[in-house]
């Protein structure tokens, strides 16, 4: 367990080469990341507060492969990533925001998610054709889909049975199947 919050360039206080899972009790701010910057975090399994990942020089989330839980907010924004495959171990986040990811073509990496307690926001994802990968999601506090021009249906949300807040659709969905 590592106390406090951390960001890129901060002394880590842990060594992933020992193979032990790491819990960061505070926030993890990986803003302005580039490829390779996430590798030192490869053994982090829990972020006790919020995780922010951004960086126009970031084309992959490799290094976050063991992450299972983000206790508060997971935000991935303003990056050149094409998929979320490195997040395939993620099972829980209080809220998830994916925004301003112009090259994102798949959310398949989120396929282990079953519940987002608070908000699910998908915004400004012009290359995303579908929501496959969210097919096990059964509950969200609220959901906002905005700026996803290729999205034609909500089939990827087929297991979603409980939306406690609201569902805001600002996308060209032609069927609600």
C-alpha positions, 0 to 999 in steps of 0.5 A, a space after each residue: 500500500 502506498 499512501 497519498 497521491 501520485 503523479 508522473 515524475 513523482 517518486 513511486 515508493 514501490 517497485 513493480 519488479 518484485 511482482 507484488 500488487 500495489 494499492 495507491 490510497 490517493 489519486 493517481 494523476 497521469 496527465 500529459 503522459 506519453 508512450 512508455 510513461 505508464 509502464 512503472 504502474 504495471 503492478 497497481 491493482 487499486 487506486 483509492 481515489 481518482 485516476 486521470 490519464 491523458 496525453 496527446 503522445 499516448 497511444 496505449 494504456 499499456 502499464 495499467 493492465 493489472 488495474 482492477 479498481 478505481 474507487 472514485 473517478 476514472 478519466 481517460 481524455 485527450 489521448 491518441 489511444 485506439 482501444 482500452 485493452 489494457 484495462 481488461 482487468 478493471 472491474 469497478 470504478 465509481 465513475 468513468 469518463 472517456 472524452 476527446 479520444 479521436 482515435 478510439 475505435 473500441 471499448 472492448 477492454 472494459 468487458 469486465 465492468 458490471 457496475 458504474 455506481 455514479 456517472 458513465 460519460 462517453 464524449 467526443 469519440 468520433 471513431 467509436 462505432 459501437 459500445 461492445 465491451 460494455 455488454 456486461 454492464 447492468 447498472 449505472 448511476 447515469 449515462 451520457 453519450 455525446 459526440 459519437 457520430 458512428 454509433 447507430 445502436 445501443 446493443 453494447 449496453 444490452 445487459 443494462 437494466 438499471 439507470 438510477 439517474 438519467 440517460 442522455 443521448 446526443 448521438 445518432 442512434 437509430 434503434 434502441 435495441 
